[in-house]
């Protein structure tokens, strides 16, 4: 069986839990596609922009609940639940791979995790281990953290990074969260296109140095904690296979919702998704698959 890819999911606004849009509808297909191609994951190691620490910490509680770590959103969000089993045994395995890992017997899934899993695995039947990480580390250092986690893929563990491919809340809130379908601004489009192009070429040095080399990088990421999980997931996939963009769309004109897969199984996942969605386009804005990376990085061809 093909090795399970690592994933980066753009979770966007917490409102995705109520208003799935193109990104949420894609995630509804992504979970079944993973199961069909690789089997149901034995566990998920989740690395989110909203669970951070000075050093890596595994949240090894036996059960987790949704954490409503936001304010001034629709009241219905605070009534939503996502109760999932924890993965204490996985914390021991991760400790063997990551020297100096700390372990906390506490739980909770921040909104970057549970809003994605609500669509990926709505039955909440996959054990989850949140892994806090340090946003002070460089993209290259976080790529190395992901590389240390790479053996988990062959053990049926899904390494899942969640953040946003672009994330400037000043721009988002300037619209009052009322027009999620606004046309994409040029700065967002240029940044997303740059990440896609550099990924297709496996230009890791440019990607590590994105804040200096990517167009509008500081505008799209005034702080970079929402992009850094991309590097951890990329590291888990390794340098040899080009990252594959599985989905792209934008909400609020500048909040990119791109999803990527990494590793030798990324192209196989893209093919599986294409076979379940013959048109290849999500409803509304955005597309479901991007084959540029898959073709160049792995020799895969579009079905």
Secondary structure, DSSP 4 states (H G I P E B T S, - for coil): -PPPPEEEEE--SGGGGT--HHHHHHHHHHHHHHHHHH-S-SEEEEEETTSB-SS-EEE--SEE-B-----SS-GGGGG----EEB-HHHHHHHHHHSTT-EEES---B-HHHHHHHHHH-TT--SEEEEEEB-TTS-HHHHHHHHHHTGGGGGGTEEEEEEE-SS--HHHHHTTTT--TTPPPPHHHHHHHHHHHHHHHTT-HHHHHTHHHHSTTHHHHTSS-HHHHHHHHHHHHH-SSSPPEEEEB-EETTTEE--EEEESTTHHHHHHHHHHH-TT---SSSSBS---HHHHHHH-----
